[in-house]
Amino acid sequence: MPSTSKEHAKKSAPAEGKAAQAIEELKGLAAGVEEPASNPLDEVLGQAERAYAAYMEAERQVARAYRENELRVTGAYGKTEQQLQKDYEKAITQALQARNEAIEQAMRNREDTIQHAESDFRIAREEAEKAYETATSEAIMSRQEGIEKAQKSRDDTIAQAWAIYSKMMSR
């Protein structure tokens, strides 16, 4: 991930501070050491060598600081990724559980509905059977009464006809 110059400045500030501190320590050590009178060129050369050595140490410290920062960032990324994976798995588990519960509830509702429908069907069938039996019984009784009335009417009519015929024949 490329870093911006602001991030670079923030990340390198502690390393630069360490480098500056190392340079100051080296200067302090160099100032505390008394050298015998020597050639000014040797003195300048010695200062340049010490400055170069301090520069190299500062560069190593900066590189170390960048490496440490990289390790911290990588570690934080790893932890974040693990947490996101845990959150993902938890969300999937919860969604699966909610789905299963919803399906179970729907199945229970379905079973209840089927049982109610079957119960309503049995009741309606029993009522239809009773109504059929009642209607059949009434029809049988009505037919029987009709037959009996018709037989009585026939018998009465035949009896009247014979009575009339008998009167006519007796005259």
Secondary structure, 3 states (H helix, E strand, C coil): CCCCHHHHHHHHHHHHHHHHHHHHHHHHHHHHCCCCCCCHHHHHHHHHHHHHHHHHHHHHHHHHHHHHHHHHHHHHHHHHHHHHHHHHHHHHHHHHHHHHHHHHHHHHHHHHHHHHHHHHHHHHHHHHHHHHHHHHHHHHHHHHHHHHHHHHHHHHHHHHHHHHHHHHHHC
